[in-house]
Amino acid sequence: MTILIADDHKNMLNSIKLISEFAFECEQEITFVECTNCQDAIEKTDYFLSKKRSFDLAILDYMMPPYFEKNILNGGEICLYLQKVMPSCKTLINTGLLEDFVLFEIDQKIKPDALILKSDLDADQFIEVIRDLISGKKFRSQYVLDKVSKLWESEIFINEQNRLIVLLISKGFKIKEIAQELALSETAINKRILKIKKTLDITDDTSILKEAKKKRLYLEVKS
């Protein structure tokens, strides 16, 4: 098993390495690739690619010294690169406290296999998470889930008309019927639907309610 650990705090890097050794103690051989900045992580990834080798797991800090030459500014962009060049590699972003919007962007745009705050889990929980990742499971710590869900509610679906549009679409209403129901123009309804689709990262109307529920959005409408 080969594990990439990228963190610019040496104590944290060593702690993650020790925890990983416990997590995969049954493995005959574990190779750790240690990096303390974005440039080192990208160059070591490219080296492994040149040898036709891949990482099994990458545990990445989000805030690290950037690699300006390649426009790799943080651990999230390393994660995106790994997803492109080593699709079989499981990715975990293990970050310090970030703004809610940054967490939201990591969760929705970068989509690592796991996203946690460094203070969220103890050693035993961390072990369980990385074992689960290798077996194919995804993970979001409770803090991340709470923050992302809250932002979804406040930014997108706190507007009652947007929630109504989702529910009416799920019931088979056409654009014209939704416009009549909400006393809005068809142009206004189409603009709202496009924004909802873009946010949910989908293209068809029928998936809107399904995706909204999957993301634990608040969709009840006041009577």
N, C-alpha and C positions, 0 to 999 in steps of 0.2 A: 504494500500500500504506500502511496506517495501523497503527502499532505503539504500543501503550500500554506504557510502562515505569514501574513504581512501585517506588521504593526510597528509603529515607530517608537513604542514604549517597550524597552527591552524586558522589563519585569513582566509585563503582560504577555509578551511573546513567549517567554520561558514558562509562564504558568499554563498557557494554552498548550504548549508542547508537552508538558508533564501530564495534563489532563488527557490529552489525546493518546498518550502512551498507555494510560490506564484503560481508556475506552476500547482500545484495539490490542489489548495485551495478548489476545489469542493469535494475532497475526504473526507469521513467522518472521517477517521483516517489514519495518516501517522506515521510510525515507522522509525526512523533514527538509523542506526547502524554506529557508528563513529569509525574510526581506524586511527592511525597515523604511522603505520609501517606494513610490510608484515606479520609478525608473528601474530599480532593482527587480521588482515583481514582473514587469513587462519583459525585461531582458532575460530573466530566468525562465519565464514562460516560453519565450521564443527559442531559447536554447533547448528546452525539452521537446518542443515541436520539431526542431532540426534533427533530433535523435529519434523522432517518431514515437515519443513517449508522452504520457498525459498524467495530470494530477487526478487523484481520486476525489480529493476534497480540498477546497480552498477556504481558509478562514481569514477574512479581510477586515482590517480596521477601515473605517470610512475616511477619517481625516488623517492624511499622511502627506509628507512632502511631495509635491507634484512632479510630473515629468513633462515639462513644458514643450520639449522638442516634439513629442508625440501627442500633445494636447490631452494627456491623461492627468486629470487634476485631483482625483480622489479614488478611494477604494471602490466606489460604485462603478467608475469607468473601467477599472481593472476587472470587475465582475462582468461587465458587458463584453469586454474583450475575451474573457475566458468562455463565456457562453457562446461566442462566435467561433473561436478556434479550438476549444476543448469542450464540446457540448455534453460529453459524458461526465465531466467534472461537477461534483456537487458544490454549491457555493453558499457560504454563510457570511453575512455582514454582521460584525460584532462591534458596535459603535458606542461612543460616549453620548451624553445627552445632546440631542439636536433639536432644532426648531421643528414644530409639528409638521410644517409644510415640507421640510427636507425628508422627514420620515415618510410622509405621504408619497413623495416623488420616488424614493427608494423602493417603496412597496409596490407602487403602481407602474413605474417606468422601467426600473432595473429588474425587479422581480427575482431577487435571489431565492434560493431554496429555503433559506432561513434568515430571519432578521431579528436581532435581539439587541438590547442595551447591555452594556458591560456589567451593570449593577443588577440586572434582572434575575440572573440564575446563579445558584451555588454550583460547586464543582460536580456534585452528583447529577444535578439537572442538566448541566452542560454535557456531561458524558452521555446521558440518555438522548439528548437532541442530536449529537453528531452520529451516534449509532443509528438513530432513526433516519437521518439524512442519507447515509450510505445504503440503507435498505429501501430508499425511494420516497420517504415521507417528506412533507413540507412542514415548516414551523414558523410561527410568529409569536413572540412573547406577549404576555397579557398587556403590558404597557404599550407595545406597538399596536396591538389590536384596538385598544381603547382610543389611542390618539388618532389612528387612521379612521376608525368609525366615526369619531366625533367630527373630524374634518369633513368627511363625506356629508354628514348631516348638515353642518353649518354652511358649507360652500355650495352644495348642489341641491339637496333635497329639503332644506329648511323652508324653501319656497313651496307653499301648498299647491300652487298651480302646476309646478313641475311634478309633484307627487301624483296629482290627479291625471296628468298626461300619461304617466307610466301605467297607472291603473286602467285608464280608459283604453289604451293601446292593448293591454292584456285581455280586455273584454271584447276586442275586435272592432272598436270604433275606428272609423275612417277620419282622415284629417279634417274634412268638412264638418263631420259630426262633432269632433272634439272642439273645433273652433266655435260652433254654435253652443255647445255645452258650457264653454268657459267665457263666452262673449269676447273672443279674441279673433283677430284676422288669421286666415290660413297661413299667411306669410310668417306671422309671429309664432304660430304653433310649429311650423317647420324649422324655424331658427332654434326654438327651444329643444326640439327633438334632435337636431344635429349636435347641439351642445351636450345633451345627455349621452348620445351615442359616442361622441368623442371622449367624454370623460370615462365612460364605461369600456372604451376601446372595443366597440362592436360596430357592425355595419347594418344589421337588419333589425327591424322593429320587434320581431317576435322574441328576441333575446333580452330585451330591455328589463322586463320584470325578473327574469331568471338571474341575470347578472346583478341586479340591484339586491335581490335577496341573498345571493351568494356573498356579497360584500357587506351584509348585515346592515343595510341601509334602513332608515326609519321611513316607512312608506304609508303609515296610517294617515287617513284624512279626517279632519274634524267633521262631525255631523252638523 
